[in-house]
Amino acid sequence: MADMHPQDDLLKMTHRDSWRVQHERLHVKHRGHEAMHAEMVLILIAALVVAQIVLVQWKQRHHRSYNLVTLVQMWVVPLYFTIRLYWWRFLSMWGMFSVVTSYVIFRATRKPLSCRTPRMVYKWFLLIYKLSYLVGILGYMAIMFTMFGFNVFLRIKAEDSMDVGVIMLFYGLYYGVMGRDFAEICSDYMASTIGYYNKGAMPSRSLTNDICAVCGQKIFVEVEEEGFIEDTYQLSCGHIFHEFCIRGWCIVGKKQTCPYCNEKVDLKRMMNNPWEKTHVLYGQLLDWLRYLVAWQPIIIGIVHGINFSLGLE
């Protein structure tokens, strides 16, 4: 009988046995390369440390350009992998999000600014923020559901439930980060147009007690006047705003200062419901993930280039 080809043996094995055999072959292939592997690890650690220092300095000295470049990378890098790996479902959702968000940005950057534009902008990004929060939580629960083995009771394969959880968690975190970054850009443009906010300098207009500095409209309106009738919120500095506007400014737009005097805002004090305080932690998590999504692939690419130039494989 003719000898069996190794590839034929792999085909007859189970998925777990096949993975184990391939893993053993990989170990045999790289045996004796411990010194080279240690050198590659040192290069990776050094690259991460240097990149972190450079990015922190860039963010502190040129905050606006750092945010803009990071946002463009977050928008483009997943698109590259999506097209390369044929992830059409993600591409379709990315396309819909991009079209609607582009229209919202167009409205936010028009001059003169419509009185209803700030509200429309914050409504859209608040919707994205809440949906991303919900989808991310469901994805995390699906992962925990699988890790504790509850998928067996519903006769769901562990691979399937884990895949669903990871995909939902990624969708939630990715669009959460994107939504907050675009909301911050829109907030800056609208505030600059309205004129009551100027970061690090005096505003171009003087604020009166009956005007909301976020949307530029009257806080208290008569029945026959055009405007928004809603609850108000007073910051510790004494300035009063529409509650929806100031929440959009601080929570969605990532601003932690008064839209007029730049005094620090205590976000936890703004949350009346204890469950809302988790939004602060979620926002901090999204800000941290921006670094991983936007810059990590570039850093890894630079490390691969260094290893290749040094003959390390």
C-alpha positions as CSV (number, residue, x, y, z in Angstrom):
1,M,0.0,0.0,0.0
2,A,1.3,3.5,-0.9
3,D,2.3,5.7,2.0
4,M,-0.3,8.2,3.1
5,H,0.5,11.9,2.5
6,P,0.7,14.1,5.7
7,Q,-2.0,16.4,4.3
8,D,-4.4,13.4,4.0
9,D,-3.7,12.5,7.6
10,L,-4.7,16.0,8.7
11,L,-7.9,15.8,6.7
12,K,-9.0,12.6,8.6
13,M,-8.3,14.1,12.0
14,T,-10.7,16.1,14.1
15,H,-10.4,19.9,14.2
16,R,-8.8,19.8,17.6
17,D,-6.3,17.0,16.7
18,S,-5.4,18.9,13.5
19,W,-4.7,22.1,15.4
20,R,-2.5,20.2,17.9
21,V,-0.4,18.5,15.2
22,Q,0.1,21.8,13.4
23,H,1.0,23.5,16.7
24,E,3.6,20.8,17.3
25,R,5.1,21.3,13.8
26,L,5.3,25.0,14.5
27,H,7.3,24.3,17.7
28,V,9.6,22.0,15.8
29,K,10.2,24.6,13.1
30,H,11.1,27.4,15.6
31,R,13.1,25.2,18.0
32,G,16.5,26.7,18.6
33,H,15.4,30.2,17.7
34,E,14.9,31.4,21.3
35,A,17.6,34.1,21.1
36,M,16.0,35.5,17.9
37,H,12.5,35.4,19.5
38,A,13.8,37.3,22.6
39,E,15.3,39.9,20.3
40,M,11.9,40.3,18.5
41,V,10.1,40.7,21.8
42,L,12.5,43.4,22.9
43,I,12.0,45.3,19.6
44,L,8.2,45.1,20.1
45,I,8.4,46.4,23.7
46,A,10.8,49.2,22.7
47,A,8.5,50.2,19.8
48,L,5.4,50.2,22.1
49,V,7.2,52.4,24.7
50,V,8.6,54.9,22.1
51,A,5.2,55.0,20.3
52,Q,3.4,55.7,23.6
53,I,5.8,58.6,24.5
54,V,5.5,60.1,21.0
55,L,1.7,59.8,20.9
56,V,1.3,61.3,24.4
57,Q,3.5,64.3,23.5
58,W,1.7,64.8,20.2
59,K,-1.7,64.7,21.9
60,Q,-0.6,67.2,24.6
61,R,1.1,69.6,22.1
62,H,-1.2,69.3,19.1
63,H,-4.5,67.9,20.4
64,R,-6.6,68.8,17.3
65,S,-4.3,67.3,14.7
66,Y,-3.8,64.1,16.9
67,N,-7.6,63.6,17.1
68,L,-8.1,64.2,13.4
69,V,-5.4,61.8,12.3
70,T,-6.5,59.2,14.8
71,L,-10.1,59.5,13.6
72,V,-9.1,59.2,9.9
73,Q,-7.1,56.0,10.7
74,M,-10.0,54.5,12.7
75,W,-12.3,55.2,9.7
76,V,-9.9,53.8,7.1
77,V,-8.0,50.9,8.8
78,P,-11.0,48.7,9.4
79,L,-12.2,49.4,5.9
80,Y,-8.9,48.1,4.5
81,F,-9.2,44.8,6.4
82,T,-12.9,44.5,5.6
83,I,-12.3,44.6,1.9
84,R,-9.3,42.4,2.1
85,L,-11.1,39.7,4.2
86,Y,-14.5,40.1,2.5
87,W,-16.4,41.1,5.6
88,W,-19.4,42.5,3.6
89,R,-21.7,42.7,6.6
90,F,-19.4,45.1,8.4
91,L,-18.8,47.0,5.2
92,S,-22.6,47.5,4.7
93,M,-23.0,48.8,8.3
94,W,-19.9,51.0,7.9
95,G,-21.3,52.4,4.7
96,M,-24.7,53.3,6.3
97,F,-23.0,54.9,9.3
98,S,-20.6,56.9,7.1
99,V,-23.4,58.3,4.9
100,V,-25.6,59.4,7.8
101,T,-22.7,60.8,9.8
102,S,-21.3,62.7,6.7
103,Y,-24.7,64.4,6.4
104,V,-24.7,65.3,10.1
105,I,-21.2,66.7,9.9
106,F,-22.2,68.7,6.8
107,R,-25.1,70.2,8.7
108,A,-22.9,70.9,11.8
109,T,-20.3,72.8,9.7
110,R,-22.7,75.0,7.8
111,K,-22.7,78.8,8.3
112,P,-25.1,80.3,9.4
113,L,-26.0,77.4,11.7
114,S,-29.6,76.4,11.9
115,C,-31.2,76.6,15.3
116,R,-32.2,73.0,15.1
117,T,-28.9,71.6,14.0
118,P,-27.2,71.2,17.4
119,R,-30.2,69.2,18.7
120,M,-30.2,67.0,15.5
121,V,-26.4,66.4,15.8
122,Y,-26.6,65.4,19.5
123,K,-29.7,63.2,18.9
124,W,-27.9,61.2,16.2
125,F,-24.7,60.7,18.2
126,L,-26.6,60.0,21.4
127,L,-28.4,57.3,19.5
128,I,-25.1,55.8,18.3
129,Y,-23.7,56.0,21.8
130,K,-26.7,54.2,23.4
131,L,-26.8,51.5,20.6
132,S,-23.1,50.9,20.9
133,Y,-23.5,50.6,24.7
134,L,-26.3,48.1,24.3
135,V,-24.7,46.0,21.6
136,G,-21.4,46.0,23.5
137,I,-23.1,44.8,26.7
138,L,-25.0,42.1,24.8
139,G,-21.7,40.9,23.2
140,Y,-19.9,40.8,26.5
141,M,-22.8,38.8,28.0
142,A,-22.7,36.3,25.1
143,I,-19.0,35.8,25.7
144,M,-19.5,35.2,29.4
145,F,-22.6,33.0,28.5
146,T,-20.3,30.8,26.4
147,M,-17.3,30.7,28.8
148,F,-19.6,29.4,31.6
149,G,-21.0,26.7,29.3
150,F,-24.6,28.0,29.3
151,N,-24.7,27.6,25.5
152,V,-25.0,23.8,26.0
153,F,-28.5,24.2,27.5
154,L,-29.7,26.0,24.4
155,R,-27.8,23.5,22.1
156,I,-25.7,26.2,20.6
157,K,-22.2,25.4,19.5
158,A,-19.5,27.2,21.6
159,E,-17.8,28.5,18.4
160,D,-21.1,30.1,17.2
161,S,-22.0,31.8,20.4
162,M,-18.5,33.0,21.0
163,D,-18.3,34.4,17.4
164,V,-21.6,36.3,17.9
165,G,-20.4,37.7,21.2
166,V,-17.0,38.9,19.8
167,I,-18.6,40.4,16.8
168,M,-21.2,42.3,18.8
169,L,-18.6,43.5,21.3
170,F,-16.4,44.7,18.4
171,Y,-19.3,46.5,16.7
172,G,-20.4,48.2,20.0
173,L,-16.9,49.4,20.9
174,Y,-15.9,50.5,17.4
175,Y,-19.0,52.5,16.6
176,G,-19.0,53.9,20.2
177,V,-15.5,55.3,19.7
178,M,-16.3,56.6,16.2
179,G,-19.5,58.3,17.3
180,R,-17.9,60.1,20.2
181,D,-15.0,61.3,18.1
182,F,-17.3,62.7,15.4
183,A,-19.5,64.2,18.0
184,E,-16.5,66.0,19.5
185,I,-15.6,67.5,16.1
186,C,-19.2,68.6,15.5
187,S,-19.3,70.2,19.0
188,D,-16.2,72.2,18.3
189,Y,-17.5,73.5,14.9
190,M,-21.0,74.4,16.2
191,A,-19.6,76.1,19.4
192,S,-17.2,78.1,17.2
193,T,-20.0,79.2,14.9
194,I,-22.4,80.1,17.8
195,G,-19.6,82.1,19.4
196,Y,-20.2,81.4,23.2
197,Y,-17.3,78.9,23.4
198,N,-13.6,79.4,22.7
199,K,-11.2,76.8,24.2
200,G,-8.4,78.5,26.1
201,A,-9.5,82.0,25.2
202,M,-12.4,84.5,25.7
203,P,-15.6,83.8,23.7
204,S,-16.5,86.1,20.9
205,R,-20.0,86.7,22.3
206,S,-21.3,87.7,25.7
207,L,-23.7,85.2,27.3
208,T,-26.9,86.4,28.8
209,N,-28.9,84.5,31.4
210,D,-31.7,83.5,29.1
211,I,-29.5,81.9,26.3
212,C,-28.2,78.3,26.2
213,A,-24.5,78.5,25.1
214,V,-24.7,75.0,23.5
215,C,-27.5,75.6,21.0
216,G,-27.6,79.4,21.1
217,Q,-31.4,79.5,21.7
218,K,-33.5,80.9,24.5
219,I,-33.7,78.8,27.6
220,F,-37.2,80.1,28.6
221,V,-39.6,80.8,25.8
222,E,-43.1,82.1,25.6
223,V,-45.9,80.0,24.2
224,E,-46.0,82.0,20.9
225,E,-42.2,82.1,20.5
226,E,-40.1,79.6,18.5
227,G,-37.8,77.6,20.7
228,F,-37.4,74.5,22.9
229,I,-39.5,73.9,26.0
230,E,-37.7,71.5,28.2
231,D,-35.9,71.0,31.5
232,T,-32.8,73.0,32.4
233,Y,-29.6,72.2,34.2
234,Q,-27.4,74.6,36.2
235,L,-23.6,73.9,36.4
236,S,-21.6,74.6,39.5
237,C,-20.3,77.8,37.8
238,G,-23.9,79.1,37.8
239,H,-24.5,79.0,34.0
240,I,-27.8,77.4,32.9
241,F,-28.4,75.3,29.8
242,H,-31.1,73.0,28.3
243,E,-30.6,69.7,30.0
244,F,-30.5,67.8,26.7
245,C,-27.9,70.3,25.3
246,I,-25.5,70.1,28.2
247,R,-25.7,66.3,28.4
248,G,-25.0,66.1,24.7
249,W,-22.1,68.5,25.1
250,C,-20.5,66.6,28.1
251,I,-21.4,63.0,27.6
252,V,-21.6,62.6,23.8
253,G,-19.3,65.5,22.8
254,K,-16.6,64.5,25.3
255,K,-16.4,68.0,26.8
256,Q,-15.8,68.3,30.5
257,T,-15.9,72.0,30.9
258,C,-18.6,74.7,30.9
259,P,-19.5,75.7,27.3
260,Y,-19.0,79.4,28.2
261,C,-16.5,79.8,31.1
262,N,-14.5,76.6,30.7
263,E,-14.9,75.7,34.4
264,K,-14.5,71.9,35.1
265,V,-17.7,69.9,35.0
266,D,-18.3,67.0,37.4
267,L,-19.9,64.4,35.2
268,K,-20.8,62.1,38.1
269,R,-22.8,65.0,39.7
270,M,-24.7,65.4,36.5
271,M,-25.9,61.7,36.5
272,N,-29.2,61.6,38.6
273,N,-29.7,57.9,38.0
274,P,-27.0,55.6,39.5
275,W,-27.2,53.4,36.4
276,E,-26.2,56.4,34.3
277,K,-22.8,56.7,36.1
278,T,-21.7,53.6,34.1
279,H,-21.7,55.9,31.0
280,V,-18.7,57.7,32.5
281,L,-16.7,54.5,32.8
282,Y,-17.9,53.4,29.3
283,G,-16.7,56.7,27.8
284,Q,-13.3,56.3,29.4
285,L,-13.1,52.7,28.0
286,L,-13.9,54.0,24.5
287,D,-11.2,56.7,24.8
288,W,-8.6,54.0,25.8
289,L,-9.6,51.8,22.9
290,R,-9.0,54.5,20.4
291,Y,-5.3,53.9,20.8
292,L,-5.6,50.1,20.2
293,V,-7.8,50.4,17.1
294,A,-6.1,53.4,15.4
295,W,-2.4,53.1,16.3
296,Q,-1.8,49.4,17.2
297,P,-1.9,48.1,13.6
298,I,0.6,50.8,12.5
299,I,3.0,50.1,15.4
300,I,2.8,46.3,14.6
301,G,3.5,47.1,11.0
302,I,6.6,49.2,11.9
303,V,7.8,46.3,14.1
304,H,7.4,43.8,11.3
305,G,9.4,46.2,9.0
306,I,12.2,46.4,11.6
307,N,12.3,42.6,12.0
308,F,12.4,42.2,8.2
309,S,15.2,44.7,7.8
310,L,17.3,42.9,10.5
311,G,16.6,39.5,9.0
312,L,14.4,38.3,11.9
313,E,11.6,36.0,10.9
